[in-house]
Amino acid sequence: MAKARVAVLISGRGSNMAALVYAAKHPGCPFEIVLVAANDPEAPGLQFAQAEGIPTFALDHKGMKRAEFDALIDAQVRKAGTDYIALAGYMRLLSPEFVGKWEGRMLNIHPSLLPKYKGLHTHERAIAAGDTVAGCSVHVVTAELDDGPVLGQTEVAILPGDTPATLADRTLIAEHQLYSRELADYVTRESNPDWLLANIREIALALPETAEKPSHGSPGFFVEGGKFFAYFSHNHHQNGITGLLVKTSGVEEQAMLIDSDPALYYRPAYLGPSGWIGISLDQRPVDWAHVGEWLAKSWRMSAPKRLTKLLDVIDQI
């Protein structure tokens, strides 16, 4: 499987970036660093990245509007073919537009045990509060500062006589260990059948009056009082595919879909003759909006009239 392409944003020496670069050198690492970008052309981490043969981009943000600057960074990140972004000591607040474009695909490392001590001066605040442990967190980036879902944390003991500087030095060691592990887990989660099923389950069971039970050797989703409208399939009949099976209008639509995108759509072995279509979940990244649309469409084909009557009226309007 191809490695995930990661761009790293820095503002200074980039020690966490360097830790990711070295982690990526291991043959078994599931990601590679394809770009290091900075909002300061003098950031020392740029020289390190260049020495390691990694493309760099730097631009001084001073005098530029936040969204305008972020659009330039975004263009460079996309030019590098980036799948994910890792913030590593990037000290500039990101615009909502930029965060929205990379929703679910941007991580950050923060030197505290979130949700404690968001923002700056985390070590001073932990010591002043009399805490016995500090630490670091890796989280998904959202529009709110240091507020995204936490993926992992490492505790660091606060020693008698610790200063913010000594505590920061030890926490940095923990950061270097934690970030590469959490990034590796995150970029491979879409290869995990349990994670994929959990996402399918969340979308399917949010539809009206749906339930789940095994059928045909796979987790199936049905409308109460109606029929099955979806199945989750993992290597079923040893086909090597993880996919979602949903209804189409018939074999003609099924054939048209497969012809239009054979990498995405396939004819499932057992349900194919009935016009069902398989949607591969082995694509990276999974288009969850597309998956949701198909689940809703298949649900509507399977639901009893009492549930679809209102939708029919809305369509006529």
C-alpha positions, 0 to 999 in steps of 0.5 A: 500500500502506498505511504501517506504523504504528509506535509509538516508546518513549522515556525522554528527549529522543528524538532518534532518535524525532525522526529517525524522525518526520522520515523519516516525513514523506517521501511515499515513507517506508513507515512512519508514527509513530502514538504516542510513549510514555514511562515518564517524564511529564517526558521532553522528547521528549513535547513534541516529539511533541505539537508534531508532532501525534503522540499521546503517552502517558506514565506513571511506572513507579516503584512498579509491577511490570515486567509490570504497567507493560508491560501498560499500555504494551501497551494504549496501543500496541494502541489506536493500531493499531500494527504495529511498535514502535521503541525509541528511548532507552527505558531500562527493561528490558522484561518477557518477556511484553511482548517475547513479544507483539511478537516479530519486530515490535520494533526497537532502536537501540544505540550499539555494534557489537553483539555488542560492548558490550551494555548501558550505557557503550558509548563509555567501553568502546570507548575504554578498549579501544583500539578504532579504530572504534565505531558503532551497530546496529539489531537485533530485540528479544528477551528477552535484552538487546541480543541480537536479530538485527542488521539493520544497523550503521554504523561511526564512527571513534574520533579521537585525543583522543575522549572518551565525550561527543564520540564519542557526539555523532558516533555519534548522527548515525550512529544518526539515519541508520541507524535510519530506513533499517533500519526502512523495510527491515524493515517492507517485507520482507513485500512482498519476494517473495524474503523471503517465499519464503525463509520458505516454504522454511524451513518447508517443507523442515523437514518430513520428506523434502522437497525443492524444484524448479521446477514450473508456472513456480514454486518447488515443494516435494515429498515424496521418494517422494511428490508436490508439496504446495506452490507459491510463486506470485508474480504467476502468470498476472498475477494480482497476488497473492503466495501459497502454493498448498496442497492441500485435501480437495477443491473443497468445502473450497476453496469454503468457505475462499474464502467464509469469508475471500475476502481471504485465500484464492483459487482458483488458476488452474491447480490450482484445479480440482483442489481446491488453495487459494491463501493470500495472502501480501499480508496484513500481517502474514503469519500464519506459524503459519497458513502452517505449519499449511497446509504440514504439512496439505498435506504429509500429504496428499502423503506416502507411507504410510510417513511418515504411519503414525506420525502416523495412530497418534498421531491415533487416540490 
